[in-house]
Amino acid sequence: MLDHIGIAVADFARSTAFYEAALKPLGLSVIMAVTAEETGADAHAGFGASGKPFFWIGTGARPKGGTHVCFAADTRAEVDAFYEAALAAGGRDNGAPGLRPRYHANYYGSFVLDPDGNNIEAVCHRPA
């Protein structure tokens, strides 16, 4: 199952306003925003519902690693196994398995670049 997806936008303010208006009838709104200062690179806005962002937009003509797709994992061991399997299949490291507390206390994810440079992630939101 997909956990979230992210796309790059050229004009962050304009795109944020567009998606706020376009997604409102679907019951979606900005759930989380991350500034460029917080990430050390780009700003991002996560749209979703019920406290869960699942559609992200971010600054830059092309996000680091191309399109970002994240798959949901039931356990941290699955995140670890995804990372190892992806590297063995020819993926390139883009973030070893570990906690990402800037997202939330139990965000445990790993990132690989696929053969085309897309940023593929697996995440578990559950405590250890």
N, CA, C and O atoms as a GROMACS GRO file, in nm:
protein
  512
    1MET      N    1   0.085  -0.117   0.000
    1MET     CA    2   0.000   0.000   0.000
    1MET      C    3   0.089   0.123   0.000
    1MET      O    4   0.196   0.123   0.062
    2LEU      N    5   0.046   0.226  -0.068
    2LEU     CA    6   0.120   0.352  -0.067
    2LEU      C    7   0.096   0.425   0.063
    2LEU      O    8  -0.016   0.427   0.115
    3ASP      N    9   0.202   0.485   0.115
    3ASP     CA   10   0.190   0.570   0.234
    3ASP      C   11   0.177   0.715   0.193
    3ASP      O   12   0.092   0.787   0.245
    4HIS      N   13   0.263   0.760   0.098
    4HIS     CA   14   0.252   0.895   0.045
    4HIS      C   15   0.332   0.908  -0.084
    4HIS      O   16   0.413   0.821  -0.117
    5ILE      N   17   0.307   1.018  -0.156
    5ILE     CA   18   0.377   1.048  -0.280
    5ILE      C   19   0.409   1.197  -0.279
    5ILE      O   20   0.335   1.277  -0.221
    6GLY      N   21   0.518   1.234  -0.344
    6GLY     CA   22   0.556   1.374  -0.350
    6GLY      C   23   0.594   1.415  -0.491
    6GLY      O   24   0.655   1.338  -0.566
    7ILE      N   25   0.558   1.539  -0.527
    7ILE     CA   26   0.593   1.593  -0.658
    7ILE      C   27   0.658   1.730  -0.639
    7ILE      O   28   0.635   1.798  -0.539
    8ALA      N   29   0.739   1.769  -0.737
    8ALA     CA   30   0.802   1.901  -0.735
    8ALA      C   31   0.710   2.003  -0.799
    8ALA      O   32   0.636   1.972  -0.892
    9VAL      N   33   0.717   2.125  -0.750
    9VAL     CA   34   0.641   2.236  -0.807
    9VAL      C   35   0.736   2.353  -0.828
    9VAL      O   36   0.831   2.372  -0.752
   10ALA      N   37   0.712   2.432  -0.932
   10ALA     CA   38   0.799   2.544  -0.966
   10ALA      C   39   0.772   2.666  -0.877
   10ALA      O   40   0.865   2.736  -0.840
   11ASP      N   41   0.646   2.691  -0.844
   11ASP     CA   42   0.608   2.806  -0.762
   11ASP      C   43   0.532   2.753  -0.641
   11ASP      O   44   0.413   2.724  -0.649
   12PHE      N   45   0.603   2.741  -0.530
   12PHE     CA   46   0.547   2.677  -0.410
   12PHE      C   47   0.421   2.747  -0.361
   12PHE      O   48   0.321   2.681  -0.332
   13ALA      N   49   0.424   2.879  -0.349
   13ALA     CA   50   0.307   2.954  -0.298
   13ALA      C   51   0.187   2.936  -0.390
   13ALA      O   52   0.076   2.910  -0.343
   14ARG      N   53   0.208   2.949  -0.520
   14ARG     CA   54   0.098   2.935  -0.616
   14ARG      C   55   0.042   2.794  -0.612
   14ARG      O   56  -0.080   2.775  -0.612
   15SER      N   57   0.130   2.694  -0.609
   15SER     CA   58   0.084   2.556  -0.608
   15SER      C   59   0.014   2.520  -0.478
   15SER      O   60  -0.085   2.447  -0.478
   16THR      N   61   0.065   2.571  -0.366
   16THR     CA   62  -0.001   2.546  -0.237
   16THR      C   63  -0.143   2.602  -0.241
   16THR      O   64  -0.238   2.534  -0.201
   17ALA      N   65  -0.159   2.725  -0.290
   17ALA     CA   66  -0.292   2.785  -0.301
   17ALA      C   67  -0.382   2.705  -0.394
   17ALA      O   68  -0.499   2.684  -0.365
   18PHE      N   69  -0.326   2.661  -0.506
   18PHE     CA   70  -0.403   2.580  -0.602
   18PHE      C   71  -0.454   2.453  -0.537
   18PHE      O   72  -0.574   2.423  -0.544
   19TYR      N   73  -0.365   2.377  -0.474
   19TYR     CA   74  -0.405   2.249  -0.415
   19TYR      C   75  -0.497   2.268  -0.294
   19TYR      O   76  -0.585   2.185  -0.270
   20GLU      N   77  -0.478   2.375  -0.219
   20GLU     CA   78  -0.571   2.402  -0.109
   20GLU      C   79  -0.712   2.418  -0.162
   20GLU      O   80  -0.806   2.363  -0.104
   21ALA      N   81  -0.728   2.493  -0.270
   21ALA     CA   82  -0.860   2.516  -0.329
   21ALA      C   83  -0.913   2.391  -0.399
   21ALA      O   84  -1.029   2.354  -0.382
   22ALA      N   85  -0.828   2.326  -0.478
   22ALA     CA   86  -0.873   2.212  -0.558
   22ALA      C   87  -0.907   2.090  -0.474
   22ALA      O   88  -0.999   2.016  -0.507
   23LEU      N   89  -0.834   2.070  -0.365
   23LEU     CA   90  -0.855   1.950  -0.283
   23LEU      C   91  -0.957   1.969  -0.171
   23LEU      O   92  -1.002   1.871  -0.110
   24LYS      N   93  -0.994   2.094  -0.143
   24LYS     CA   94  -1.091   2.122  -0.035
   24LYS      C   95  -1.223   2.047  -0.055
   24LYS      O   96  -1.275   1.991   0.042
   25PRO      N   97  -1.279   2.042  -0.177
   25PRO     CA   98  -1.405   1.968  -0.194
   25PRO      C   99  -1.392   1.818  -0.165
   25PRO      O  100  -1.491   1.750  -0.140
   26LEU      N  101  -1.269   1.767  -0.168
   26LEU     CA  102  -1.245   1.626  -0.137
   26LEU      C  103  -1.220   1.603   0.011
   26LEU      O  104  -1.193   1.491   0.054
   27GLY      N  105  -1.227   1.711   0.090
   27GLY     CA  106  -1.204   1.701   0.233
   27GLY      C  107  -1.056   1.698   0.269
   27GLY      O  108  -1.021   1.657   0.380
   28LEU      N  109  -0.968   1.742   0.178
   28LEU     CA  110  -0.825   1.741   0.203
   28LEU      C  111  -0.774   1.882   0.227
   28LEU      O  112  -0.823   1.979   0.169
   29SER      N  113  -0.674   1.893   0.314
   29SER     CA  114  -0.614   2.022   0.345
   29SER      C  115  -0.468   2.001   0.382
   29SER      O  116  -0.421   1.887   0.393
   30VAL      N  117  -0.396   2.112   0.403
   30VAL     CA  118  -0.257   2.101   0.446
   30VAL      C  119  -0.256   2.049   0.590
   30VAL      O  120  -0.314   2.110   0.680
   31ILE      N  121  -0.190   1.937   0.610
   31ILE     CA  122  -0.179   1.874   0.741
   31ILE      C  123  -0.045   1.910   0.805
   31ILE      O  124  -0.035   1.926   0.926
   32MET      N  125   0.059   1.921   0.721
   32MET     CA  126   0.193   1.946   0.772
   32MET      C  127   0.270   2.027   0.669
   32MET      O  128   0.262   2.002   0.549
   33ALA      N  129   0.346   2.125   0.717
   33ALA     CA  130   0.435   2.203   0.631
   33ALA      C  131   0.574   2.198   0.690
   33ALA      O  132   0.592   2.203   0.812
   34VAL      N  133   0.674   2.186   0.602
   34VAL     CA  134   0.812   2.180   0.644
   34VAL      C  135   0.887   2.288   0.566
   34VAL      O  136   0.883   2.290   0.443
   35THR      N  137   0.953   2.377   0.637
   35THR     CA  138   1.024   2.487   0.572
   35THR      C  139   1.159   2.443   0.516
   35THR      O  140   1.212   2.339   0.555
   36ALA      N  141   1.213   2.523   0.427
   36ALA     CA  142   1.346   2.497   0.373
   36ALA      C  143   1.451   2.500   0.484
   36ALA      O  144   1.549   2.425   0.480
   37GLU      N  145   1.430   2.584   0.584
   37GLU     CA  146   1.523   2.591   0.696
   37GLU      C  147   1.522   2.461   0.777
   37GLU      O  148   1.626   2.418   0.826
   38GLU      N  149   1.406   2.400   0.790
   38GLU     CA  150   1.395   2.275   0.865
   38GLU      C  151   1.459   2.157   0.792
   38GLU      O  152   1.519   2.070   0.854
   39THR      N  153   1.447   2.155   0.659
   39THR     CA  154   1.501   2.043   0.582
   39THR      C  155   1.645   2.067   0.539
   39THR      O  156   1.717   1.972   0.507
   40GLY      N  157   1.687   2.193   0.538
   40GLY     CA  158   1.819   2.226   0.487
   40GLY      C  159   1.823   2.230   0.335
   40GLY      O  160   1.930   2.240   0.276
   41ALA      N  161   1.708   2.221   0.272
   41ALA     CA  162   1.704   2.221   0.125
   41ALA      C  163   1.576   2.286   0.073
   41ALA      O  164   1.578   2.403   0.034
   42ASP      N  165   1.467   2.212   0.072
   42ASP     CA  166   1.343   2.258   0.009
   42ASP      C  167   1.228   2.266   0.108
   42ASP      O  168   1.230   2.202   0.214
   43ALA      N  169   1.128   2.346   0.072
   43ALA     CA  170   1.005   2.355   0.151
   43ALA      C  171   0.905   2.252   0.097
   43ALA      O  172   0.905   2.220  -0.022
   44HIS      N  173   0.820   2.200   0.186
   44HIS     CA  174   0.722   2.100   0.147
   44HIS      C  175   0.590   2.127   0.220
   44HIS      O  176   0.589   2.180   0.331
   45ALA      N  177   0.480   2.090   0.156
   45ALA     CA  178   0.349   2.093   0.218
   45ALA      C  179   0.283   1.959   0.194
   45ALA      O  180   0.279   1.909   0.082
   46GLY      N  181   0.231   1.900   0.302
   46GLY     CA  182   0.165   1.770   0.294
   46GLY      C  183   0.015   1.784   0.309
   46GLY      O  184  -0.033   1.834   0.411
   47PHE      N  185  -0.059   1.742   0.208
   47PHE     CA  186  -0.205   1.748   0.209
   47PHE      C  187  -0.260   1.611   0.247
   47PHE      O  188  -0.202   1.508   0.212
   48GLY      N  189  -0.371   1.611   0.318
   48GLY     CA  190  -0.433   1.485   0.356
   48GLY      C  191  -0.560   1.509   0.433
   48GLY      O  192  -0.623   1.614   0.423
   49ALA      N  193  -0.596   1.408   0.512
   49ALA     CA  194  -0.717   1.413   0.594
   49ALA      C  195  -0.694   1.334   0.721
   49ALA      O  196  -0.606   1.248   0.726
   50SER      N  197  -0.773   1.362   0.822
   50SER     CA  198  -0.768   1.289   0.949
   50SER      C  199  -0.628   1.289   1.010
   50SER      O  200  -0.586   1.190   1.070
   51GLY      N  201  -0.555   1.400   0.994
   51GLY     CA  202  -0.423   1.414   1.053
   51GLY      C  203  -0.311   1.344   0.978
   51GLY      O  204  -0.198   1.343   1.027
   52LYS      N  205  -0.337   1.285   0.860
   52LYS     CA  206  -0.237   1.208   0.787
   52LYS      C  207  -0.210   1.272   0.651
   52LYS      O  208  -0.296   1.267   0.562
   53PRO      N  209  -0.091   1.334   0.632
   53PRO     CA  210  -0.057   1.385   0.500
   53PRO      C  211  -0.012   1.271   0.408
   53PRO      O  212   0.067   1.186   0.449
   54PHE      N  213  -0.064   1.269   0.285
   54PHE     CA  214  -0.024   1.163   0.192
   54PHE      C  215   0.006   1.214   0.053
   54PHE      O  216   0.055   1.137  -0.031
   55PHE      N  217  -0.022   1.340   0.024
   55PHE     CA  218   0.013   1.401  -0.104
   55PHE      C  219   0.098   1.523  -0.074
   55PHE      O  220   0.050   1.620  -0.014
   56TRP      N  221   0.224   1.518  -0.116
   56TRP     CA  222   0.319   1.624  -0.083
   56TRP      C  223   0.360   1.701  -0.209
   56TRP      O  224   0.377   1.643  -0.316
   57ILE      N  225   0.376   1.832  -0.192
   57ILE     CA  226   0.438   1.914  -0.295
   57ILE      C  227   0.563   1.976  -0.235
   57ILE      O  228   0.570   1.999  -0.114
   58GLY      N  229   0.662   2.002  -0.320
   58GLY     CA  230   0.786   2.059  -0.271
   58GLY      C  231   0.850   2.151  -0.372
   58GLY      O  232   0.825   2.140  -0.492
   59THR      N  233   0.935   2.241  -0.323
   59THR     CA  234   1.002   2.337  -0.409
   59THR      C  235   1.106   2.268  -0.495
   59THR      O  236   1.150   2.157  -0.466
   60GLY      N  237   1.144   2.336  -0.599
   60GLY     CA  238   1.247   2.286  -0.689
   60GLY      C  239   1.187   2.234  -0.818
   60GLY      O  240   1.074   2.184  -0.819
   61ALA      N  241   1.262   2.246  -0.925
   61ALA     CA  242   1.214   2.200  -1.055
   61ALA      C  243   1.205   2.048  -1.058
   61ALA      O  244   1.122   1.993  -1.129
   62ARG      N  245   1.290   1.982  -0.981
   62ARG     CA  246   1.289   1.836  -0.974
   62ARG      C  247   1.333   1.798  -0.834
   62ARG      O  248   1.442   1.837  -0.792
   63PRO      N  249   1.251   1.724  -0.761
   63PRO     CA  250   1.290   1.689  -0.626
   63PRO      C  251   1.413   1.599  -0.627
   63PRO      O  252   1.440   1.528  -0.724
   64LYS      N  253   1.487   1.603  -0.518
   64LYS     CA  254   1.603   1.515  -0.505
   64LYS      C  255   1.558   1.372  -0.531
   64LYS      O  256   1.471   1.319  -0.461
   65GLY      N  257   1.618   1.311  -0.632
   65GLY     CA  258   1.582   1.174  -0.662
   65GLY      C  259   1.460   1.161  -0.750
   65GLY      O  260   1.403   1.052  -0.755
   66GLY      N  261   1.415   1.265  -0.819
   66GLY     CA  262   1.299   1.254  -0.906
   66GLY      C  263   1.170   1.246  -0.826
   66GLY      O  264   1.157   1.310  -0.722
   67THR      N  265   1.075   1.168  -0.873
   67THR     CA  266   0.948   1.150  -0.803
   67THR      C  267   0.974   1.074  -0.674
   67THR      O  268   1.061   0.987  -0.667
   68HIS      N  269   0.897   1.107  -0.572
   68HIS     CA  270   0.910   1.039  -0.442
   68HIS      C  271   0.785   0.956  -0.418
   68HIS      O  272   0.673   1.008  -0.419
   69VAL      N  273   0.805   0.826  -0.397
   69VAL     CA  274   0.696   0.735  -0.364
   69VAL      C  275   0.734   0.661  -0.237
   69VAL      O  276   0.847   0.613  -0.223
   70CYS      N  277   0.640   0.653  -0.143
   70CYS     CA  278   0.666   0.585  -0.016
   70CYS      C  279   0.565   0.474   0.004
   70CYS      O  280   0.444   0.493  -0.009
   71PHE      N  281   0.617   0.356   0.037
   71PHE     CA  282   0.534   0.240   0.065
   71PHE      C  283   0.521   0.219   0.215
   71PHE      O  284   0.618   0.236   0.289
   72ALA      N  285   0.402   0.182   0.261
   72ALA     CA  286   0.376   0.158   0.403
   72ALA      C  287   0.427   0.019   0.441
   72ALA      O  288   0.403  -0.079   0.370
   73ALA      N  289   0.496   0.012   0.553
   73ALA     CA  290   0.543  -0.115   0.609
   73ALA      C  291   0.477  -0.136   0.744
   73ALA      O  292   0.451  -0.040   0.817
   74ASP      N  293   0.449  -0.261   0.778
   74ASP     CA  294   0.386  -0.291   0.906
   74ASP      C  295   0.485  -0.289   1.022
   74ASP      O  296   0.447  -0.263   1.136
   75THR      N  297   0.612  -0.318   0.992
   75THR     CA  298   0.712  -0.325   1.099
   75THR      C  299   0.842  -0.257   1.055
   75THR      O  300   0.865  -0.236   0.936
   76ARG      N  301   0.924  -0.224   1.152
   76ARG     CA  302   1.056  -0.168   1.122
   76ARG      C  303   1.144  -0.271   1.052
   76ARG      O  304   1.227  -0.235   0.969
   77ALA      N  305   1.126  -0.398   1.085
   77ALA     CA  306   1.202  -0.503   1.018
   77ALA      C  307   1.170  -0.506   0.869
   77ALA      O  308   1.259  -0.533   0.788
   78GLU      N  309   1.047  -0.480   0.832
   78GLU     CA  310   1.011  -0.474   0.690
   78GLU      C  311   1.081  -0.356   0.622
   78GLU      O  312   1.124  -0.368   0.507
   79VAL      N  313   1.092  -0.244   0.691
   79VAL     CA  314   1.164  -0.129   0.636
   79VAL      C  315   1.310  -0.167   0.611
   79VAL      O  316   1.365  -0.137   0.505
   80ASP      N  317   1.372  -0.233   0.708
   80ASP     CA  318   1.510  -0.277   0.694
   80ASP      C  319   1.524  -0.374   0.576
   80ASP      O  320   1.616  -0.363   0.495
   81ALA      N  321   1.432  -0.468   0.565
   81ALA     CA  322   1.437  -0.569   0.459
   81ALA      C  323   1.418  -0.505   0.322
   81ALA      O  324   1.485  -0.543   0.226
   82PHE      N  325   1.328  -0.408   0.312
   82PHE     CA  326   1.308  -0.334   0.187
   82PHE      C  327   1.439  -0.268   0.144
   82PHE      O  328   1.479  -0.279   0.028
   83TYR      N  329   1.504  -0.201   0.237
   83TYR     CA  330   1.628  -0.130   0.208
   83TYR      C  331   1.735  -0.225   0.155
   83TYR      O  332   1.798  -0.199   0.053
   84GLU      N  333   1.755  -0.335   0.225
   84GLU     CA  334   1.857  -0.433   0.184
   84GLU      C  335   1.824  -0.496   0.049
   84GLU      O  336   1.912  -0.514  -0.034
   85ALA      N  337   1.696  -0.530   0.028
   85ALA     CA  338   1.655  -0.591  -0.099
   85ALA      C  339   1.671  -0.493  -0.214
   85ALA      O  340   1.714  -0.530  -0.323
   86ALA      N  341   1.636  -0.367  -0.190
   86ALA     CA  342   1.647  -0.265  -0.295
   86ALA      C  343   1.793  -0.242  -0.332
   86ALA      O  344   1.825  -0.228  -0.450
   87LEU      N  345   1.882  -0.237  -0.233
   87LEU     CA  346   2.025  -0.221  -0.263
   87LEU      C  347   2.078  -0.342  -0.339
   87LEU      O  348   2.156  -0.327  -0.434
   88ALA      N  349   2.037  -0.462  -0.298
   88ALA     CA  350   2.082  -0.584  -0.365
   88ALA      C  351   2.032  -0.590  -0.510
   88ALA      O  352   2.095  -0.653  -0.595
   89ALA      N  353   1.918  -0.526  -0.536
   89ALA     CA  354   1.861  -0.526  -0.671
   89ALA      C  355   1.917  -0.415  -0.758
   89ALA      O  356   1.875  -0.400  -0.873
   90GLY      N  357   2.012  -0.337  -0.705
   90GLY     CA  358   2.074  -0.232  -0.785
   90GLY      C  359   2.036  -0.091  -0.747
   90GLY      O  360   2.080   0.004  -0.812
   91GLY      N  361   1.955  -0.075  -0.642
   91GLY     CA  362   1.922   0.058  -0.595
   91GLY      C  363   2.042   0.122  -0.528
   91GLY      O  364   2.138   0.055  -0.490
   92ARG      N  365   2.036   0.255  -0.514
   92ARG     CA  366   2.143   0.329  -0.448
   92ARG      C  367   2.091   0.391  -0.318
   92ARG      O  368   1.979   0.441  -0.312
   93ASP      N  369   2.174   0.386  -0.216
   93ASP     CA  370   2.138   0.442  -0.086
   93ASP      C  371   2.099   0.589  -0.099
   93ASP      O  372   2.168   0.667  -0.165
   94ASN      N  373   1.989   0.625  -0.034
   94ASN     CA  374   1.947   0.766  -0.025
   94ASN      C  375   1.899   0.796   0.116
   94ASN      O  376   1.833   0.897   0.139
   95GLY      N  377   1.933   0.709   0.211
   95GLY     CA  378   1.895   0.728   0.351
   95GLY      C  379   1.872   0.594   0.418
   95GLY      O  380   1.768   0.530   0.397
   96ALA      N  381   1.968   0.551   0.497
   96ALA     CA  382   1.961   0.421   0.564
   96ALA      C  383   1.841   0.415   0.659
   96ALA      O  384   1.791   0.519   0.702
   97PRO      N  385   1.795   0.294   0.692
   97PRO     CA  386   1.683   0.280   0.785
   97PRO      C  387   1.712   0.349   0.918
   97PRO      O  388   1.822   0.340   0.972
   98GLY      N  389   1.612   0.418   0.968
   98GLY     CA  390   1.626   0.484   1.096
   98GLY      C  391   1.509   0.575   1.125
   98GLY      O  392   1.423   0.598   1.040
   99LEU      N  393   1.508   0.627   1.246
   99LEU     CA  394   1.403   0.720   1.289
   99LEU      C  395   1.424   0.855   1.221
   99LEU      O  396   1.537   0.900   1.202
  100ARG      N  397   1.313   0.919   1.186
  100ARG     CA  398   1.312   1.055   1.132
  100ARG      C  399   1.220   1.137   1.222
  100ARG      O  400   1.107   1.168   1.182
  101PRO      N  401   1.266   1.174   1.343
  101PRO     CA  402   1.178   1.239   1.441
  101PRO      C  403   1.126   1.376   1.399
  101PRO      O  404   1.031   1.427   1.459
  102ARG      N  405   1.188   1.438   1.297
  102ARG     CA  406   1.135   1.567   1.254
  102ARG      C  407   0.996   1.551   1.192
  102ARG      O  408   0.920   1.648   1.183
  103TYR      N  409   0.963   1.427   1.147
  103TYR     CA  410   0.829   1.401   1.094
  103TYR      C  411   0.734   1.363   1.206
  103TYR      O  412   0.626   1.421   1.218
  104HIS      N  413   0.771   1.266   1.288
  104HIS     CA  414   0.704   1.236   1.415
  104HIS      C  415   0.788   1.132   1.489
  104HIS      O  416   0.878   1.072   1.430
  105ALA      N  417   0.761   1.113   1.615
  105ALA     CA  418   0.848   1.035   1.704
  105ALA      C  419   0.871   0.891   1.657
  105ALA      O  420   0.978   0.836   1.682
  106ASN      N  421   0.773   0.830   1.591
  106ASN     CA  422   0.786   0.690   1.550
  106ASN      C  423   0.808   0.672   1.401
  106ASN      O  424   0.793   0.560   1.350
  107TYR      N  425   0.842   0.778   1.329
  107TYR     CA  426   0.863   0.768   1.183
  107TYR      C  427   0.994   0.697   1.157
  107TYR      O  428   1.102   0.753   1.177
  108TYR      N  429   0.985   0.572   1.111
  108TYR     CA  430   1.102   0.489   1.084
  108TYR      C  431   1.102   0.458   0.935
  108TYR      O  432   1.018   0.381   0.887
  109GLY      N  433   1.196   0.516   0.862
  109GLY     CA  434   1.196   0.499   0.718
  109GLY      C  435   1.333   0.472   0.661
  109GLY      O  436   1.435   0.490   0.728
  110SER      N  437   1.334   0.428   0.536
  110SER     CA  438   1.458   0.412   0.459
  110SER      C  439   1.430   0.456   0.316
  110SER      O  440   1.317   0.446   0.267
  111PHE      N  441   1.535   0.504   0.250
  111PHE     CA  442   1.523   0.562   0.118
  111PHE      C  443   1.628   0.503   0.023
  111PHE      O  444   1.744   0.485   0.061
  112VAL      N  445   1.586   0.472  -0.099
  112VAL     CA  446   1.677   0.428  -0.204
  112VAL      C  447   1.640   0.500  -0.333
  112VAL      O  448   1.526   0.540  -0.354
  113LEU      N  449   1.740   0.516  -0.419
  113LEU     CA  450   1.715   0.567  -0.553
  113LEU      C  451   1.704   0.447  -0.646
  113LEU      O  452   1.792   0.361  -0.648
  114ASP      N  453   1.597   0.441  -0.723
  114ASP     CA  454   1.580   0.331  -0.817
  114ASP      C  455   1.672   0.353  -0.938
  114ASP      O  456   1.741   0.455  -0.943
  115PRO      N  457   1.676   0.261  -1.034
  115PRO     CA  458   1.766   0.276  -1.148
  115PRO      C  459   1.746   0.405  -1.229
  115PRO      O  460   1.838   0.449  -1.298
  116ASP      N  461   1.628   0.466  -1.220
  116ASP     CA  462   1.602   0.591  -1.291
  116ASP      C  463   1.620   0.714  -1.204
  116ASP      O  464   1.595   0.826  -1.249
  117GLY      N  465   1.662   0.695  -1.080
  117GLY     CA  466   1.685   0.808  -0.991
  117GLY      C  467   1.565   0.852  -0.911
  117GLY      O  468   1.570   0.956  -0.845
  118ASN      N  469   1.456   0.776  -0.914
  118ASN     CA  470   1.339   0.810  -0.831
  118ASN      C  471   1.366   0.773  -0.686
  118ASN      O  472   1.429   0.671  -0.659
  119ASN      N  473   1.317   0.854  -0.594
  119ASN     CA  474   1.338   0.835  -0.451
  119ASN      C  475   1.227   0.745  -0.395
  119ASN      O  476   1.113   0.789  -0.381
  120ILE      N  477   1.262   0.621  -0.365
  120ILE     CA  478   1.164   0.523  -0.319
  120ILE      C  479   1.188   0.498  -0.170
  120ILE      O  480   1.301   0.475  -0.128
  121GLU      N  481   1.082   0.503  -0.092
  121GLU     CA  482   1.091   0.494   0.054
  121GLU      C  483   0.998   0.385   0.105
  121GLU      O  484   0.896   0.354   0.044
  122ALA      N  485   1.036   0.327   0.217
  122ALA     CA  486   0.945   0.243   0.295
  122ALA      C  487   0.942   0.304   0.436
  122ALA      O  488   1.045   0.348   0.487
  123VAL      N  489   0.823   0.308   0.497
  123VAL     CA  490   0.809   0.368   0.629
  123VAL      C  491   0.718   0.285   0.717
  123VAL      O  492   0.620   0.226   0.671
  124CYS      N  493   0.752   0.282   0.844
  124CYS     CA  494   0.668   0.225   0.948
  124CYS      C  495   0.640   0.336   1.048
  124CYS      O  496   0.733   0.403   1.094
  125HIS      N  497   0.515   0.356   1.082
  125HIS     CA  498   0.476   0.464   1.175
  125HIS      C  499   0.456   0.412   1.319
  125HIS      O  500   0.427   0.490   1.410
  126ARG      N  501   0.472   0.284   1.337
  126ARG     CA  502   0.445   0.223   1.469
  126ARG      C  503   0.568   0.230   1.559
  126ARG      O  504   0.681   0.233   1.511
  127PRO      N  505   0.546   0.232   1.690
  127PRO     CA  506   0.661   0.226   1.781
  127PRO      C  507   0.733   0.092   1.771
  127PRO      O  508   0.676  -0.007   1.724
  128ALA      N  509   0.857   0.091   1.814
  128ALA     CA  510   0.938  -0.034   1.808
  128ALA      C  511   0.876  -0.143   1.889
  128ALA      O  512   0.929  -0.254   1.895
   0.00000   0.00000   0.00000
